[in-house]
């Protein structure tokens, strides 16, 4: 009975995590270009993805609210984006914070 309960709890937790991210595409990499309404990000596989943003896009730096002005060329970002065909639109842009050991 404990095994069944454990499996049920694990299934519910995994379902909740999947639901929290919905159908968002994740883009992880380094900003190589900043446009008026888009960011170009060189991803970990070496490709460049262009992700649009607008006034509804949430920007965060660490745990603090941020704006697109906090993004710079070379910034490490994680973007949660809606995909519509081959186009990406950012729901959230998380800007990496510099490691204290790096200057």
N, CA, C and O atoms as CSV, one atom per row, in Angstrom:
chain,resi,resn,atom,element,x,y,z
A,1,UNK,N,N,0.814,-1.194,0.000
A,1,UNK,CA,C,0.000,0.000,0.000
A,1,UNK,C,C,0.863,1.266,0.000
A,1,UNK,O,O,0.541,2.245,-0.673
A,2,UNK,N,N,1.970,1.236,0.767
A,2,UNK,CA,C,2.874,2.392,0.804
A,2,UNK,C,C,3.474,2.644,-0.571
A,2,UNK,O,O,3.641,3.794,-0.978
A,3,UNK,N,N,3.797,1.576,-1.285
A,3,UNK,CA,C,4.389,1.713,-2.611
A,3,UNK,C,C,3.396,2.386,-3.561
A,3,UNK,O,O,3.780,3.266,-4.331
A,4,UNK,N,N,2.137,1.984,-3.512
A,4,UNK,CA,C,1.107,2.582,-4.351
A,4,UNK,C,C,0.929,4.062,-4.015
A,4,UNK,O,O,0.802,4.894,-4.914
A,5,UNK,N,N,0.918,4.386,-2.729
A,5,UNK,CA,C,0.779,5.783,-2.311
A,5,UNK,C,C,1.977,6.606,-2.786
A,5,UNK,O,O,1.808,7.741,-3.232
A,6,UNK,N,N,3.172,6.049,-2.696
A,6,UNK,CA,C,4.385,6.746,-3.148
A,6,UNK,C,C,4.338,7.000,-4.650
A,6,UNK,O,O,4.704,8.081,-5.112
A,7,UNK,N,N,3.895,6.024,-5.398
A,7,UNK,CA,C,3.792,6.177,-6.851
A,7,UNK,C,C,2.763,7.251,-7.194
A,7,UNK,O,O,2.992,8.071,-8.083
A,8,UNK,N,N,1.641,7.248,-6.498
A,8,UNK,CA,C,0.601,8.247,-6.738
A,8,UNK,C,C,1.113,9.656,-6.435
A,8,UNK,O,O,0.880,10.577,-7.217
A,9,UNK,N,N,1.793,9.828,-5.332
A,9,UNK,CA,C,2.338,11.138,-4.953
A,9,UNK,C,C,3.375,11.596,-5.973
A,9,UNK,O,O,3.362,12.755,-6.387
A,10,UNK,N,N,4.265,10.711,-6.379
A,10,UNK,CA,C,5.285,11.054,-7.370
A,10,UNK,C,C,4.640,11.460,-8.687
A,10,UNK,O,O,5.065,12.432,-9.310
A,11,UNK,N,N,3.622,10.729,-9.116
A,11,UNK,CA,C,2.918,11.046,-10.358
A,11,UNK,C,C,2.267,12.424,-10.269
A,11,UNK,O,O,2.337,13.203,-11.220
A,12,UNK,N,N,1.638,12.731,-9.142
A,12,UNK,CA,C,1.011,14.041,-8.970
A,12,UNK,C,C,2.036,15.169,-8.986
A,12,UNK,O,O,1.790,16.220,-9.578
A,13,UNK,N,N,3.180,14.961,-8.344
A,13,UNK,CA,C,4.234,15.988,-8.335
A,13,UNK,C,C,4.790,16.237,-9.727
A,13,UNK,O,O,4.973,17.387,-10.127
A,14,UNK,N,N,5.056,15.176,-10.460
A,14,UNK,CA,C,5.583,15.331,-11.818
A,14,UNK,C,C,4.561,16.001,-12.729
A,14,UNK,O,O,4.924,16.808,-13.585
A,15,UNK,N,N,3.298,15.672,-12.551
A,15,UNK,CA,C,2.246,16.316,-13.339
A,15,UNK,C,C,2.178,17.803,-13.038
A,15,UNK,O,O,2.007,18.612,-13.950
A,16,UNK,N,N,2.310,18.167,-11.781
A,16,UNK,CA,C,2.279,19.578,-11.389
A,16,UNK,C,C,3.449,20.337,-11.999
A,16,UNK,O,O,3.284,21.465,-12.464
A,17,UNK,N,N,4.628,19.726,-12.000
A,17,UNK,CA,C,5.797,20.381,-12.608
A,17,UNK,C,C,5.598,20.571,-14.102
A,17,UNK,O,O,5.913,21.633,-14.639
A,18,UNK,N,N,5.086,19.565,-14.769
A,18,UNK,CA,C,4.853,19.672,-16.214
A,18,UNK,C,C,3.813,20.746,-16.502
A,18,UNK,O,O,3.963,21.509,-17.456
A,19,UNK,N,N,2.767,20.815,-15.695
A,19,UNK,CA,C,1.719,21.811,-15.886
A,19,UNK,C,C,2.259,23.215,-15.653
A,19,UNK,O,O,1.850,24.151,-16.341
A,20,UNK,N,N,3.162,23.381,-14.704
A,20,UNK,CA,C,3.714,24.703,-14.380
A,20,UNK,C,C,4.437,25.309,-15.579
A,20,UNK,O,O,4.400,26.524,-15.770
A,21,UNK,N,N,5.090,24.486,-16.382
A,21,UNK,CA,C,5.803,24.992,-17.556
A,21,UNK,C,C,4.949,24.946,-18.811
A,21,UNK,O,O,5.344,25.483,-19.846
A,22,UNK,N,N,3.778,24.311,-18.735
A,22,UNK,CA,C,2.884,24.271,-19.875
A,22,UNK,C,C,3.587,23.777,-21.123
A,22,UNK,O,O,4.379,22.836,-21.080
A,23,UNK,N,N,3.289,24.415,-22.211
A,23,UNK,CA,C,3.886,24.042,-23.493
A,23,UNK,C,C,4.973,25.025,-23.899
A,23,UNK,O,O,5.152,25.285,-25.089
A,24,UNK,N,N,5.698,25.571,-22.941
A,24,UNK,CA,C,6.725,26.558,-23.253
A,24,UNK,C,C,7.997,25.895,-23.753
A,24,UNK,O,O,8.364,24.805,-23.315
A,25,UNK,N,N,8.658,26.572,-24.673
A,25,UNK,CA,C,9.961,26.163,-25.178
A,25,UNK,C,C,11.013,26.901,-24.358
A,25,UNK,O,O,10.851,28.081,-24.049
A,26,UNK,N,N,12.076,26.214,-24.011
A,26,UNK,CA,C,13.137,26.819,-23.211
A,26,UNK,C,C,14.343,27.095,-24.099
A,26,UNK,O,O,14.826,26.208,-24.802
A,27,UNK,N,N,14.819,28.323,-24.059
A,27,UNK,CA,C,16.000,28.733,-24.822
A,27,UNK,C,C,17.059,29.135,-23.801
A,27,UNK,O,O,16.840,30.046,-23.003
A,28,UNK,N,N,18.198,28.463,-23.826
A,28,UNK,CA,C,19.288,28.710,-22.886
A,28,UNK,C,C,20.518,29.081,-23.686
A,28,UNK,O,O,20.894,28.358,-24.609
A,29,UNK,N,N,21.156,30.199,-23.350
A,29,UNK,CA,C,22.369,30.569,-24.061
A,29,UNK,C,C,22.830,31.974,-23.745
A,29,UNK,O,O,22.512,32.539,-22.698
A,30,UNK,N,N,23.595,32.529,-24.689
A,30,UNK,CA,C,24.226,33.836,-24.535
A,30,UNK,C,C,23.652,34.804,-25.560
A,30,UNK,O,O,23.546,34.468,-26.740
A,31,UNK,N,N,23.284,36.003,-25.120
A,31,UNK,CA,C,22.720,37.017,-26.013
A,31,UNK,C,C,23.804,37.513,-26.964
A,31,UNK,O,O,24.876,37.939,-26.535
A,32,UNK,N,N,23.507,37.451,-28.271
A,32,UNK,CA,C,24.460,37.924,-29.273
A,32,UNK,C,C,23.961,39.169,-30.002
A,32,UNK,O,O,24.734,39.861,-30.665
A,33,UNK,N,N,22.642,39.454,-29.872
A,33,UNK,CA,C,22.096,40.656,-30.497
A,33,UNK,C,C,20.819,41.048,-29.764
A,33,UNK,O,O,20.032,40.197,-29.349
A,34,UNK,N,N,20.631,42.372,-29.615
A,34,UNK,CA,C,19.434,42.900,-28.974
A,34,UNK,C,C,18.757,43.841,-29.959
A,34,UNK,O,O,19.335,44.845,-30.376
A,35,UNK,N,N,17.522,43.506,-30.325
A,35,UNK,CA,C,16.736,44.359,-31.214
A,35,UNK,C,C,15.696,45.117,-30.416
A,35,UNK,O,O,15.614,44.979,-29.195
A,36,UNK,N,N,14.901,45.920,-31.110
A,36,UNK,CA,C,13.848,46.688,-30.439
A,36,UNK,C,C,12.807,45.774,-29.794
A,36,UNK,O,O,12.253,46.103,-28.745
A,37,UNK,N,N,12.544,44.624,-30.424
A,37,UNK,CA,C,11.510,43.723,-29.922
A,37,UNK,C,C,11.940,42.264,-29.974
A,37,UNK,O,O,11.097,41.368,-30.003
A,38,UNK,N,N,13.264,42.018,-29.988
A,38,UNK,CA,C,13.740,40.635,-30.029
A,38,UNK,C,C,15.137,40.509,-29.449
A,38,UNK,O,O,15.912,41.465,-29.418
A,39,UNK,N,N,15.435,39.296,-28.988
A,39,UNK,CA,C,16.775,38.937,-28.533
A,39,UNK,C,C,17.255,37.783,-29.392
A,39,UNK,O,O,16.496,36.848,-29.647
A,40,UNK,N,N,18.494,37.832,-29.840
A,40,UNK,CA,C,19.111,36.711,-30.538
A,40,UNK,C,C,20.038,36.033,-29.552
A,40,UNK,O,O,20.914,36.666,-28.963
A,41,UNK,N,N,19.835,34.724,-29.377
A,41,UNK,CA,C,20.546,33.966,-28.362
A,41,UNK,C,C,21.296,32.816,-29.014
A,41,UNK,O,O,20.710,31.999,-29.723
A,42,UNK,N,N,22.612,32.763,-28.762
A,42,UNK,CA,C,23.411,31.622,-29.211
A,42,UNK,C,C,23.230,30.531,-28.167
A,42,UNK,O,O,23.629,30.690,-27.014
A,43,UNK,N,N,22.626,29.420,-28.580
A,43,UNK,CA,C,22.285,28.362,-27.641
A,43,UNK,C,C,23.474,27.450,-27.395
A,43,UNK,O,O,24.519,27.577,-28.034
A,44,UNK,N,N,23.298,26.544,-26.474
A,44,UNK,CA,C,24.376,25.641,-26.089
A,44,UNK,C,C,24.795,24.715,-27.234
A,44,UNK,O,O,25.906,24.186,-27.223
A,45,UNK,N,N,23.912,24.514,-28.226
A,45,UNK,CA,C,24.288,23.677,-29.371
A,45,UNK,C,C,24.921,24.492,-30.498
A,45,UNK,O,O,25.244,23.939,-31.550
A,46,UNK,N,N,25.103,25.812,-30.291
A,46,UNK,CA,C,25.770,26.665,-31.266
A,46,UNK,C,C,24.830,27.360,-32.238
A,46,UNK,O,O,25.273,28.215,-33.004
A,47,UNK,N,N,23.553,27.020,-32.229
A,47,UNK,CA,C,22.610,27.691,-33.125
A,47,UNK,C,C,22.187,29.026,-32.511
A,47,UNK,O,O,22.335,29.241,-31.308
A,48,UNK,N,N,21.664,29.911,-33.345
A,48,UNK,CA,C,21.176,31.201,-32.866
A,48,UNK,C,C,19.663,31.210,-33.018
A,48,UNK,O,O,19.132,30.963,-34.101
A,49,UNK,N,N,18.975,31.500,-31.913
A,49,UNK,CA,C,17.515,31.573,-31.915
A,49,UNK,C,C,17.102,33.014,-31.661
A,49,UNK,O,O,17.633,33.678,-30.771
A,50,UNK,N,N,16.153,33.486,-32.451
A,50,UNK,CA,C,15.609,34.829,-32.280
A,50,UNK,C,C,14.292,34.688,-31.530
A,50,UNK,O,O,13.399,33.952,-31.950
A,51,UNK,N,N,14.185,35.409,-30.406
A,51,UNK,CA,C,12.995,35.335,-29.562
A,51,UNK,C,C,12.414,36.739,-29.426
A,51,UNK,O,O,13.087,37.658,-28.958
A,52,UNK,N,N,11.164,36.893,-29.838
A,52,UNK,CA,C,10.490,38.190,-29.723
A,52,UNK,C,C,10.053,38.422,-28.282
A,52,UNK,O,O,9.825,37.474,-27.531
A,53,UNK,N,N,9.938,39.702,-27.902
A,53,UNK,CA,C,9.392,40.063,-26.597
A,53,UNK,C,C,8.518,41.293,-26.755
A,53,UNK,O,O,8.622,42.017,-27.745
A,54,UNK,N,N,7.652,41.527,-25.769
A,54,UNK,CA,C,6.796,42.712,-25.782
A,54,UNK,C,C,6.561,43.182,-24.353
A,54,UNK,O,O,7.240,42.733,-23.429
A,55,UNK,N,N,5.611,44.074,-24.173
A,55,UNK,CA,C,5.342,44.651,-22.849
A,55,UNK,C,C,4.860,43.602,-21.850
A,55,UNK,O,O,4.972,43.815,-20.643
A,56,UNK,N,N,4.325,42.476,-22.323
A,56,UNK,CA,C,3.845,41.425,-21.429
A,56,UNK,C,C,4.938,40.452,-20.997
A,56,UNK,O,O,4.706,39.611,-20.129
A,57,UNK,N,N,6.127,40.557,-21.591
A,57,UNK,CA,C,7.235,39.673,-21.243
A,57,UNK,C,C,7.796,40.074,-19.876
A,57,UNK,O,O,8.054,41.250,-19.623
A,58,UNK,N,N,7.978,39.088,-19.007
A,58,UNK,CA,C,8.548,39.332,-17.672
A,58,UNK,C,C,10.063,39.114,-17.733
A,58,UNK,O,O,10.529,38.082,-18.216
A,59,UNK,N,N,10.817,40.086,-17.243
A,59,UNK,CA,C,12.273,39.989,-17.161
A,59,UNK,C,C,12.655,39.871,-15.688
A,59,UNK,O,O,12.118,40.590,-14.846
A,60,UNK,N,N,13.571,38.975,-15.381
A,60,UNK,CA,C,14.074,38.786,-14.022
A,60,UNK,C,C,15.588,38.702,-14.058
A,60,UNK,O,O,16.162,38.104,-14.968
A,61,UNK,N,N,16.235,39.302,-13.069
A,61,UNK,CA,C,17.670,39.158,-12.893
A,61,UNK,C,C,17.867,38.616,-11.491
A,61,UNK,O,O,17.670,39.323,-10.503
A,62,UNK,N,N,18.258,37.355,-11.416
A,62,UNK,CA,C,18.260,36.678,-10.129
A,62,UNK,C,C,16.813,36.546,-9.696
A,62,UNK,O,O,15.985,36.025,-10.443
A,63,UNK,N,N,16.503,37.014,-8.498
A,63,UNK,CA,C,15.127,36.972,-8.003
A,63,UNK,C,C,14.436,38.329,-8.140
A,63,UNK,O,O,13.285,38.484,-7.731
A,64,UNK,N,N,15.136,39.312,-8.713
A,64,UNK,CA,C,14.601,40.673,-8.786
A,64,UNK,C,C,13.996,40.974,-10.148
A,64,UNK,O,O,14.475,40.480,-11.169
A,65,UNK,N,N,12.943,41.785,-10.163
A,65,UNK,CA,C,12.386,42.227,-11.445
A,65,UNK,C,C,13.432,43.007,-12.230
A,65,UNK,O,O,14.280,43.684,-11.648
A,66,UNK,N,N,13.366,42.909,-13.549
A,66,UNK,CA,C,14.324,43.595,-14.417
A,66,UNK,C,C,13.581,44.079,-15.657
A,66,UNK,O,O,12.369,43.897,-15.779
A,67,UNK,N,N,14.317,44.695,-16.570
A,67,UNK,CA,C,13.767,45.121,-17.858
A,67,UNK,C,C,14.729,44.692,-18.951
A,67,UNK,O,O,15.812,44.175,-18.676
A,68,UNK,N,N,14.328,44.911,-20.180
A,68,UNK,CA,C,15.208,44.571,-21.304
A,68,UNK,C,C,16.503,45.381,-21.229
A,68,UNK,O,O,17.522,44.954,-21.773
A,69,UNK,N,N,16.483,46.527,-20.575
A,69,UNK,CA,C,17.694,47.339,-20.442
A,69,UNK,C,C,18.755,46.661,-19.585
A,69,UNK,O,O,19.925,47.041,-19.623
A,70,UNK,N,N,18.344,45.648,-18.804
A,70,UNK,CA,C,19.289,44.893,-17.988
A,70,UNK,C,C,19.991,43.790,-18.785
A,70,UNK,O,O,20.916,43.149,-18.287
A,71,UNK,N,N,19.546,43.575,-20.022
A,71,UNK,CA,C,20.161,42.565,-20.891
A,71,UNK,C,C,21.262,43.239,-21.693
A,71,UNK,O,O,21.072,44.338,-22.214
A,72,UNK,N,N,22.408,42.589,-21.793
A,72,UNK,CA,C,23.525,43.108,-22.578
A,72,UNK,C,C,24.055,41.993,-23.478
A,72,UNK,O,O,23.814,40.811,-23.232
A,73,UNK,N,N,24.777,42.388,-24.521
A,73,UNK,CA,C,25.456,41.397,-25.344
A,73,UNK,C,C,26.376,40.606,-24.416
A,73,UNK,O,O,27.132,41.187,-23.638
A,74,UNK,N,N,26.306,39.293,-24.502
A,74,UNK,CA,C,27.105,38.438,-23.639
A,74,UNK,C,C,26.371,37.962,-22.394
A,74,UNK,O,O,26.864,37.083,-21.687
A,75,UNK,N,N,25.190,38.533,-22.113
A,75,UNK,CA,C,24.397,38.072,-20.970
A,75,UNK,C,C,23.968,36.628,-21.190
A,75,UNK,O,O,23.580,36.241,-22.292
A,76,UNK,N,N,24.043,35.838,-20.119
A,76,UNK,CA,C,23.515,34.474,-20.157
A,76,UNK,C,C,22.043,34.568,-19.789
A,76,UNK,O,O,21.683,35.222,-18.811
A,77,UNK,N,N,21.192,33.913,-20.575
A,77,UNK,CA,C,19.758,33.971,-20.331
A,77,UNK,C,C,19.118,32.588,-20.429
A,77,UNK,O,O,19.615,31.687,-21.104
A,78,UNK,N,N,18.009,32.464,-19.736
A,78,UNK,CA,C,17.099,31.341,-19.905
A,78,UNK,C,C,15.761,31.976,-20.250
A,78,UNK,O,O,15.227,32.778,-19.484
A,79,UNK,N,N,15.227,31.611,-21.408
A,79,UNK,CA,C,13.975,32.201,-21.877
A,79,UNK,C,C,12.917,31.108,-21.946
A,79,UNK,O,O,13.146,30.037,-22.508
A,80,UNK,N,N,11.762,31.394,-21.367
A,80,UNK,CA,C,10.599,30.516,-21.476
A,80,UNK,C,C,9.700,31.179,-22.515
A,80,UNK,O,O,9.201,32.283,-22.295
A,81,UNK,N,N,9.493,30.503,-23.652
A,81,UNK,CA,C,8.812,31.133,-24.775
A,81,UNK,C,C,7.691,30.264,-25.334
A,81,UNK,O,O,7.737,29.035,-25.284
A,82,UNK,N,N,6.691,30.944,-25.865
A,82,UNK,CA,C,5.624,30.278,-26.605
A,82,UNK,C,C,6.119,30.100,-28.032
A,82,UNK,O,O,6.736,31.005,-28.593
A,83,UNK,N,N,5.856,28.955,-28.614
A,83,UNK,CA,C,6.261,28.713,-29.999
A,83,UNK,C,C,5.026,28.720,-30.876
A,83,UNK,O,O,4.048,28.024,-30.601
A,84,UNK,N,N,5.080,29.513,-31.937
A,84,UNK,CA,C,4.008,29.590,-32.922
A,84,UNK,C,C,4.644,29.345,-34.281
A,84,UNK,O,O,5.207,30.259,-34.884
A,85,UNK,N,N,4.551,28.107,-34.764
A,85,UNK,CA,C,5.254,27.741,-35.987
A,85,UNK,C,C,6.739,27.768,-35.725
A,85,UNK,O,O,7.218,27.091,-34.816
A,86,UNK,N,N,7.480,28.539,-36.504
A,86,UNK,CA,C,8.927,28.639,-36.297
A,86,UNK,C,C,9.314,29.891,-35.519
A,86,UNK,O,O,10.499,30.198,-35.390
A,87,UNK,N,N,8.325,30.619,-34.998
A,87,UNK,CA,C,8.591,31.850,-34.256
A,87,UNK,C,C,8.444,31.615,-32.764
A,87,UNK,O,O,7.583,30.855,-32.320
A,88,UNK,N,N,9.308,32.287,-31.990
A,88,UNK,CA,C,9.281,32.201,-30.536
A,88,UNK,C,C,8.925,33.558,-29.946
A,88,UNK,O,O,9.406,34.590,-30.413
A,89,UNK,N,N,8.074,33.552,-28.909
A,89,UNK,CA,C,7.706,34.781,-28.211
A,89,UNK,C,C,7.926,34.556,-26.717
A,89,UNK,O,O,7.349,33.642,-26.129
A,90,UNK,N,N,8.759,35.389,-26.111
A,90,UNK,CA,C,9.141,35.220,-24.711
A,90,UNK,C,C,8.010,35.548,-23.756
A,90,UNK,O,O,7.400,36.614,-23.837
A,91,UNK,N,N,7.738,34.621,-22.853
A,91,UNK,CA,C,6.845,34.882,-21.724
A,91,UNK,C,C,7.687,35.390,-20.555
A,91,UNK,O,O,7.261,36.261,-19.796
A,92,UNK,N,N,8.905,34.824,-20.422
A,92,UNK,CA,C,9.792,35.195,-19.324
A,92,UNK,C,C,11.241,35.105,-19.786
A,92,UNK,O,O,11.633,34.159,-20.469
A,93,UNK,N,N,12.026,36.102,-19.403
A,93,UNK,CA,C,13.465,36.111,-19.678
A,93,UNK,C,C,14.173,36.201,-18.333
A,93,UNK,O,O,14.010,37.177,-17.600
A,94,UNK,N,N,14.956,35.185,-18.016
A,94,UNK,CA,C,15.754,35.183,-16.780
A,94,UNK,C,C,17.193,35.499,-17.169
A,94,UNK,O,O,17.819,34.775,-17.943
A,95,UNK,N,N,17.697,36.587,-16.620
A,95,UNK,CA,C,19.050,37.052,-16.923
A,95,UNK,C,C,19.980,36.510,-15.854
A,95,UNK,O,O,19.723,36.668,-14.661
A,96,UNK,N,N,21.056,35.874,-16.279
A,96,UNK,CA,C,22.020,35.330,-15.334
A,96,UNK,C,C,22.744,36.430,-14.586
A,96,UNK,O,O,22.958,37.521,-15.113
A,97,UNK,N,N,23.117,36.135,-13.356
A,97,UNK,CA,C,23.902,37.080,-12.571
A,97,UNK,C,C,25.353,36.636,-12.631
A,97,UNK,O,O,25.643,35.440,-12.667
A,98,UNK,N,N,26.252,37.587,-12.642
A,98,UNK,CA,C,27.683,37.285,-12.742
A,98,UNK,C,C,28.143,36.572,-11.484
A,98,UNK,O,O,27.706,36.886,-10.377
A,99,UNK,N,N,29.024,35.616,-11.673
A,99,UNK,CA,C,29.644,34.914,-10.550
A,99,UNK,C,C,30.591,35.888,-9.854
A,99,UNK,O,O,31.314,36.624,-10.525
A,100,UNK,N,N,30.601,35.904,-8.559
A,100,UNK,CA,C,31.449,36.834,-7.795
A,100,UNK,C,C,32.924,36.637,-8.119
A,100,UNK,O,O,33.708,37.574,-7.969
A,101,UNK,N,N,33.324,35.450,-8.555
A,101,UNK,CA,C,34.728,35.196,-8.871
A,101,UNK,C,C,35.115,35.780,-10.222
A,101,UNK,O,O,36.301,35.925,-10.518
A,102,UNK,N,N,34.125,36.118,-11.044
A,102,UNK,CA,C,34.413,36.686,-12.363
A,102,UNK,C,C,34.351,38.198,-12.285
A,102,UNK,O,O,33.476,38.757,-11.623
A,103,UNK,N,N,35.280,38.860,-12.961
A,103,UNK,CA,C,35.260,40.326,-13.005
A,103,UNK,C,C,35.395,40.791,-14.411
A,103,UNK,O,O,35.401,41.996,-14.666
